Amino acid sequence: MRDTFHAELANVSLADAMHGLSDPLRLRIVELLARQGETECSDLYNTLGISKSNASHHFRVLRECGILLRLHRGRQQSARLRADEFEERFPGLLRAVLDNIGST
């Protein structure tokens, strides 16, 4: 399996971060991970009712903007938020998004 690209947060612009948070489905993924912590990817796309390929696209966008970390353990894949790192790079942004997801 090839290595998964994860953005170096120092190189992520505010526009990149906002792009990652601009899609309702990606917001739902972020919300689930914030609530559940590290979660198997298959559980996420089953919960969301989306295909594996659709989920993979959104996971990639979230990785590239520095919000998500994808972990591989054998055949099992999981995801978690890079909340602390993201908070350090963009203070208050993730918290503001999470506090307002219900109002979208």
Secondary structure, DSSP 8 states (H G I E B T S, - for coil): --------GGG--HHHHHHHTSSHHHHHHHHHHHHH-SEEHHHHHHHHT--HHHHHHHHHHHHHTTSEEEEEETTEEEEEE-HHHHHHHSTTHHHHHHHHGGG-
